[in-house]
Amino acid sequence: MNIWSLAVDNKVVVYLLMALILVFGWTSYNQLPREATPDVRIPLVIIATPYVGVSPVDIEGLITQPLERALRGLKDLKQISSVSKEGLSTIRVEFNTGVDLDEALRRVRDKVNSTRPQLPSDILDPVVSEINISEFPIMFVNVGGDIGLARLKKIAEEIQARIEGIPGVLRADVTGGLEPEVQVNVDVYRMNAYQVSFDDVAN
């Protein structure tokens, strides 16, 4: 007697076994650990170096190229790309899949620090960071209306405070709108007469 004959002759037992397998499978599925936003680490490191007021050509020659030359010798390196624009150098360093990202970050920082003396002395320190998916925005809220940008920004900031109060929300950011600004017009001749400098006015 083969297995097929046993199945035909014992239909009730077969149905019970199928039901048990389905129940066991459903229970196991529901008990699997799941995350709405799992922690995913991408083997990608960004080096951002601001240099305010400097042209893209100078950014490329003074900052981007020296850093790229130093970074090309990194272990497990897959690709380097960069963007040099006015006031900012951004270098994208991609590593091979499976690399220890903490170790890769350390090596990138070491290369950047060793190259720092070759860069202009008056630049801000380069910022080395990894791409963190968990910090990417998962929802955008647009605020619009015919009440002026300043008022719209105030409303957006009120919404921001409410959103940040929701359990599980890491951060909410407001972009756009108008910042309050005070403009001071001075009389240069009267300033000279009273021996008042622009620093005195600013302070």
C-alpha positions in Angstrom: 0.0 0.0 0.0 1.5 3.3 -1.0 1.1 6.8 0.5 -1.6 7.8 -2.0 -3.8 4.9 -1.1 -3.4 5.7 2.6 -4.4 9.3 1.9 -7.6 8.2 0.0 -8.6 5.8 2.7 -8.0 8.3 5.5 -9.5 11.5 4.2 -10.5 12.8 7.6 -6.9 12.4 8.9 -5.5 14.2 5.9 -7.9 17.1 6.3 -7.0 17.4 10.0 -3.3 17.5 9.1 -3.9 20.2 6.5 -5.8 22.2 9.0 -3.1 21.9 11.6 -0.4 22.9 9.1 -2.5 26.0 8.1 -3.0 27.0 11.8 0.6 26.5 12.7 1.7 28.5 9.6 -0.6 31.4 10.4 0.4 31.5 14.0 4.1 31.4 13.1 3.6 34.2 10.6 1.9 36.4 13.2 4.7 35.9 15.7 7.4 36.9 13.3 9.2 40.1 14.4 8.5 43.0 12.0 9.4 46.6 11.9 7.5 49.4 10.0 10.8 51.1 9.3 13.7 48.6 9.7 17.2 49.9 10.3 18.8 49.6 6.9 22.5 50.7 6.5 23.7 51.5 3.0 27.4 51.3 2.4 27.5 55.0 1.4 29.5 57.8 3.0 29.1 61.5 2.3 31.8 64.2 2.8 30.4 67.7 2.8 32.8 70.6 3.0 31.4 74.2 3.0 33.6 77.1 1.9 31.3 80.1 1.7 31.6 82.5 -1.2 34.0 80.4 -3.3 33.3 79.6 -6.9 32.6 76.0 -8.1 35.9 75.9 -10.0 37.9 76.9 -6.9 35.9 74.4 -4.8 36.8 71.7 -7.2 40.5 72.5 -7.2 41.1 73.5 -3.6 38.8 70.9 -1.8 37.2 68.2 -4.0 40.3 67.0 -5.9 42.7 66.7 -2.9 40.1 64.8 -1.0 39.2 62.5 -3.9 42.9 61.7 -4.4 43.2 60.6 -0.8 40.0 58.6 -0.8 40.8 56.5 -3.9 43.2 54.3 -1.9 40.4 53.1 0.5 39.9 49.4 1.0 36.6 47.9 -0.4 35.9 51.1 -2.4 33.4 50.7 -5.1 32.9 54.2 -6.5 33.6 57.9 -5.8 31.5 60.7 -7.3 31.5 64.4 -6.4 29.6 67.7 -6.9 31.4 71.0 -6.6 29.1 74.0 -6.5 29.4 77.5 -5.1 30.3 77.4 -1.5 30.1 73.6 -1.1 32.0 70.4 -2.0 30.1 67.1 -1.7 31.8 63.8 -2.2 29.9 60.5 -2.4 31.9 57.4 -1.4 30.3 54.0 -2.1 31.7 50.8 -0.7 31.2 47.2 -1.7 28.2 45.4 -0.2 29.0 43.6 3.0 31.6 46.0 4.2 31.8 46.9 7.9 30.3 50.4 7.7 31.6 51.6 11.0 35.1 50.6 10.0 34.6 52.2 6.6 33.5 55.5 8.3 36.6 55.4 10.5 38.9 55.0 7.5 37.1 57.8 5.6 37.5 60.1 8.6 41.2 59.2 8.9 41.8 60.0 5.2 39.9 63.3 5.5 41.8 64.3 8.7 45.2 63.5 7.1 44.3 65.6 4.0 43.1 68.6 6.1 46.5 70.4 6.1 46.3 70.4 2.3 43.0 72.3 2.3 42.5 76.0 2.7 43.0 77.0 6.4 39.8 79.1 6.6 37.3 76.5 5.5 34.9 74.8 7.9 35.9 71.2 8.9 34.6 68.6 6.4 31.5 66.7 7.7 31.7 62.9 7.2 28.4 61.0 7.6 26.6 57.9 6.5 23.3 57.7 4.7 20.8 56.7 7.3 17.5 55.5 5.8 15.7 55.8 9.2 16.3 59.6 9.2 14.7 60.0 5.8 11.2 61.8 5.9 8.3 59.4 5.4 5.6 62.0 5.1 5.4 65.5 3.7 2.7 68.0 4.8 2.2 71.1 2.6 0.7 74.3 4.0 -0.8 76.9 1.6 -3.2 79.8 1.5 -3.6 83.5 0.7 -2.5 84.7 4.2 1.2 85.5 3.5 4.3 83.5 3.8 5.2 84.7 7.3 1.8 83.6 8.7 1.9 80.3 6.8 5.3 79.6 8.4 3.9 80.3 11.9 1.1 77.8 11.2 3.6 75.3 9.9 5.6 75.6 13.1 2.5 75.0 15.2 1.8 71.9 13.2 5.4 70.9 13.6 5.1 71.0 17.4 2.0 68.9 17.3 3.6 66.3 15.0 6.7 66.0 17.2 4.4 65.3 20.1 3.1 62.1 18.5 4.7 59.0 20.0 7.2 57.4 17.7 8.0 60.6 15.7 11.7 61.3 15.8 11.7 64.8 14.3 9.7 67.1 12.1 11.3 69.9 10.0 9.8 73.1 8.5 11.2 74.3 5.2 10.3 77.4 3.2 8.5 80.5 4.4 9.9 83.8 5.4 12.3 84.5 8.3 11.7 87.8 10.3 14.3 90.4 9.3 15.2 93.8 10.6 16.9 96.3 8.3 18.9 99.1 9.8 19.7 102.2 7.7 22.5 104.3 9.1 23.8 107.8 8.4 27.5 107.5 7.7 28.3 111.2 8.2 26.6 111.2 11.6 28.3 108.0 12.6 31.7 109.6 11.8 30.7 112.7 13.7 29.9 110.6 16.8 32.8 108.2 16.2 30.4 105.2 15.9 31.6 102.2 13.9 29.6 99.6 12.0 30.6 97.0 14.7 29.1 99.3 17.3 25.8 99.4 15.4 25.8 95.6 14.9 26.5 94.9 18.6 
